[in-house]
Amino acid sequence: MPLARLLHRTTAKHPRSLKQRDALIELTADLIERANLEVKETYRFQIDRQDIVIPNLPDDFHGFTIAQLSDIHHSPYLSLEHLTEAVTETNALRPDVIVLTGDYVTHTARYVEPCAECLGRLRARFGVFAVLGNHDVWVGASAVTQAFERHGIPVLHNTNLPLYIGGRFIYLCGLGDTTTRNHDLVAALKGTRRRDVRILLSHNPNIIKEASLAECDLVLSGHTHGGQVKLPVIGAPISYNRHGKQYTRGWAQMKKTQIYVNRGLGTIFLPIRYQCPPEISLLRLLRTPDQRPT
């Protein structure tokens, strides 16, 4: 029996309770409406744009765009239909490069291949590159890596590669997952110099302190889901970051190193988000904040 009808039946014979009944009905309707909105929010992707100023950025890379997807968690909680929609929206942004920062599945290996096949439809001028997250390692790092590479997505495991424009370059560095202790920052940065522009892909933003000591220019992470639930006043009850809640979502900085933490597409534990919509990030690299790309 609907709750509003039940309330009506139990209070109809008691006039003094009419005000309480009406108040309860109004509150119930409000809660139901809010719940419906949050369920819709869980699957309504939001495109967040962020300018990243890197003073030593080569001129040819001024205006270079990076699309980032993270924490897909393909499972019964995030279907191929929703993932396909995210792929379509990302391609429509026409980014220069696309980076994927881990946790493509949650607990079951059977979701690996369809997820990799769908992500294999991503298109960017300089390609699509990935790193693994803790759930990918738990499900099977080799299986995830092989599936991605079959569909044209290189997995950067403690290694790096240069992206060239007109003879100038920046480095894309991929770090193994820190939660499962598969990371080696020295190896990920091997062959690069501190004066080079180095963009570090790390599923877990907890690497920010080490990345800052190494003077990486930018870290792109996920893992936190932005807290997944953001409550009034207190914000996200769980940040998944030992360096503070400022590294839970969006842009932050530690000394010279900037970091952007993507809220992810999927969910963990419960298929719900509150004040924390799933995200497709589009980052634009600039030499100065006032200089616009030509």
C-alpha positions in Angstrom: 0.0 0.0 0.0 1.4 3.5 -0.9 2.7 5.3 2.2 0.5 8.4 1.6 -2.6 6.2 1.4 -1.7 4.4 4.6 -1.1 7.7 6.4 -4.5 8.9 5.2 -6.3 5.7 6.5 -4.6 5.8 9.9 -5.3 9.5 10.6 -8.6 10.1 8.9 -10.6 9.2 12.1 -8.6 11.6 14.2 -9.2 15.2 13.2 -6.5 16.4 15.6 -4.0 14.4 13.5 -4.9 16.0 10.2 -2.1 18.5 10.4 0.4 15.9 11.3 -0.9 13.7 8.5 -0.6 16.4 5.9 2.8 17.2 7.1 3.9 13.6 6.9 2.4 13.2 3.4 4.2 16.4 2.3 7.5 15.1 3.8 7.0 11.7 2.2 6.4 13.2 -1.2 9.5 15.4 -0.8 11.7 12.5 0.1 10.4 10.4 -2.8 11.1 13.3 -5.2 14.6 13.8 -3.8 15.3 10.1 -4.1 14.2 10.0 -7.7 16.4 13.0 -8.5 19.4 11.3 -6.9 18.8 8.1 -8.8 18.8 10.1 -12.0 21.9 12.0 -10.9 23.7 8.6 -10.5 23.6 8.2 -14.3 23.5 11.7 -15.6 27.1 12.5 -16.8 28.4 15.9 -16.2 31.1 17.4 -18.4 33.5 19.4 -16.3 36.0 21.8 -18.0 39.2 22.9 -16.3 42.1 25.0 -17.5 45.6 23.9 -16.3 48.3 26.6 -16.5 51.8 25.2 -17.0 54.3 28.1 -17.5 56.9 25.9 -19.2 54.4 24.3 -21.6 55.8 24.2 -25.2 54.1 26.8 -27.4 52.7 24.2 -29.7 50.8 22.5 -26.8 49.1 25.7 -25.8 45.4 24.8 -25.9 46.0 21.1 -25.9 43.0 19.2 -24.5 42.9 16.1 -22.4 39.6 14.2 -21.8 39.6 12.0 -18.7 37.4 9.1 -17.7 37.8 7.2 -14.5 36.2 4.6 -12.2 33.8 3.2 -14.7 33.0 0.1 -12.6 31.2 -1.7 -15.4 28.8 -4.0 -13.6 25.1 -4.3 -13.0 25.4 -0.8 -11.5 26.7 0.7 -14.7 25.5 -0.8 -17.9 27.1 -0.9 -21.4 24.3 1.5 -22.5 25.5 4.1 -20.1 29.1 3.5 -20.9 28.4 3.8 -24.6 26.7 7.1 -23.9 29.8 8.3 -22.0 32.0 7.2 -24.9 29.8 9.1 -27.4 29.9 12.3 -25.3 33.6 12.1 -24.9 34.3 11.7 -28.6 32.0 14.7 -29.3 34.5 16.8 -27.3 37.1 16.1 -29.9 40.0 16.0 -27.4 43.6 15.8 -28.4 44.2 12.8 -26.1 42.0 10.7 -23.9 43.3 9.2 -20.6 41.6 6.5 -18.5 42.6 6.4 -14.9 41.5 3.0 -13.6 38.8 0.8 -12.0 37.1 -0.3 -15.1 35.3 -3.2 -13.4 34.5 -4.0 -9.8 34.7 -7.6 -8.8 34.0 -9.8 -11.8 36.3 -10.6 -14.7 33.4 -11.2 -17.1 32.9 -7.5 -17.4 36.4 -6.8 -18.6 36.1 -7.7 -22.3 32.8 -5.8 -23.0 34.2 -2.8 -21.1 37.4 -2.8 -23.1 35.5 -3.3 -26.4 33.3 -0.3 -25.6 36.2 2.0 -24.5 38.0 0.9 -27.7 35.6 3.1 -29.6 37.1 6.2 -28.0 38.9 8.4 -30.5 41.4 11.2 -30.1 44.1 12.8 -32.2 47.0 11.4 -30.1 45.2 8.3 -29.0 43.8 6.8 -25.8 46.0 5.7 -22.9 45.2 3.9 -19.6 46.5 3.0 -16.2 45.0 0.4 -13.9 43.2 0.8 -10.6 43.0 -1.4 -7.5 39.9 -3.2 -8.6 41.5 -4.0 -12.0 44.5 -5.6 -10.2 42.1 -7.6 -7.9 40.2 -8.9 -10.9 43.3 -9.6 -12.9 45.8 -7.0 -14.1 47.0 -9.2 -17.0 43.5 -9.9 -18.2 42.5 -6.2 -18.1 45.8 -5.1 -19.8 45.5 -7.7 -22.6 41.8 -6.8 -23.2 42.6 -3.1 -23.5 45.5 -3.6 -25.8 43.4 -5.9 -28.0 41.1 -2.9 -28.5 43.9 -0.4 -29.2 44.4 1.1 -25.7 48.0 0.9 -24.4 48.2 0.5 -20.6 51.1 2.6 -19.2 52.4 0.5 -16.3 55.3 2.4 -14.6 56.5 3.8 -17.9 56.1 6.9 -20.0 55.9 8.1 -23.6 56.4 11.5 -25.3 53.6 13.2 -27.3 55.1 15.3 -30.1 53.9 18.5 -31.9 56.2 20.2 -34.2 59.3 18.7 -32.7 58.4 19.7 -29.1 57.0 17.2 -26.7 55.4 16.6 -23.3 55.5 13.3 -21.4 52.6 11.2 -20.5 53.7 9.0 -17.5 51.6 6.0 -16.3 51.9 4.8 -12.7 50.9 1.3 -11.4 48.3 1.2 -8.7 49.4 2.4 -5.3 46.7 0.6 -3.2 48.0 -2.8 -4.4 51.7 -1.5 -4.2 52.3 -2.0 -7.9 53.6 1.5 -8.4 57.2 2.6 -9.2 57.4 6.4 -9.6 61.1 6.2 -10.5 60.4 3.9 -13.3 57.4 5.9 -14.5 59.5 9.0 -14.8 62.7 7.3 -16.1 64.3 9.2 -18.9 62.4 12.4 -18.2 63.9 15.6 -16.8 62.4 18.0 -14.2 62.3 20.8 -16.8 60.2 18.6 -19.1 56.4 18.8 -18.8 55.4 15.6 -17.2 51.7 14.5 -16.8 51.4 11.6 -14.4 48.4 9.2 -14.6 47.8 7.7 -11.2 44.6 6.0 -10.2 45.0 6.9 -6.6 45.6 10.6 -5.8 47.5 9.7 -2.7 50.6 9.8 -4.9 50.4 13.6 -4.8 53.1 14.1 -2.1 55.7 11.9 -4.0 54.7 13.5 -7.3 55.2 16.9 -5.8 58.7 16.0 -4.5 59.5 14.8 -8.1 58.1 18.1 -9.4 55.6 16.5 -11.8 53.6 19.3 -13.5 50.2 17.6 -13.3 48.7 14.4 -11.8 45.4 13.0 -13.2 43.6 10.6 -10.8 40.3 9.1 -9.8 39.7 6.4 -7.1 37.7 8.7 -4.7 34.5 8.9 -6.7 34.5 12.5 -5.5 33.2 11.0 -2.2 30.2 9.7 -4.2 27.9 11.2 -1.5 28.3 14.8 -0.5 26.3 15.8 2.5 25.3 19.3 3.6 27.9 21.0 5.8 30.2 18.1 6.3 30.7 17.3 2.6 31.9 13.8 1.6 32.0 11.5 4.7 34.7 9.4 3.1 37.5 11.0 1.1 39.8 8.0 0.4 42.7 10.4 0.6 45.3 10.6 3.4 46.4 14.1 2.3 43.0 15.8 2.9 39.6 16.4 1.4 40.9 19.0 -1.0 42.3 16.0 -3.0 38.9 14.2 -3.2 37.6 15.9 -6.3 38.5 18.5 -8.9 41.6 20.7 -9.0 44.1 21.1 -6.2 47.8 21.8 -5.9 50.7 20.8 -3.7 53.7 23.1 -4.1 54.4 23.2 -7.9 52.4 20.0 -8.7 48.8 20.4 -9.8 46.3 17.5 -9.5 42.9 16.9 -11.0 40.7 14.2 -9.4 37.9 12.9 -11.6 34.7 11.9 -9.8 34.3 8.8 -12.0 31.4 7.4 -13.9 30.4 4.4 -11.8 29.7 3.7 -8.1 30.9 1.3 -5.5 29.0 -0.3 -2.5 25.7 1.2 -3.4 24.5 2.5 -6.9 23.8 6.0 -5.6 25.3 9.4 -5.8 24.3 12.5 -3.9 25.4 16.0 -4.9 28.3 14.2 -6.8 27.3 13.5 -10.4 29.4 11.2 -12.6 32.0 13.1 -14.5 33.7 13.4 -17.9 36.6 15.8 -17.5 38.0 18.0 -20.3 41.3 19.7 -19.3 42.9 22.4 -21.4 46.6 23.1 -21.1 47.7 26.7 -21.2 51.0 28.6 -20.9 49.4 31.5 -19.1 45.8 32.0 -17.9 45.2 35.1 -20.1 46.6 33.7 -23.3 43.9 32.1 -25.4 44.6 29.4 -28.0 44.7 30.5 -31.6 
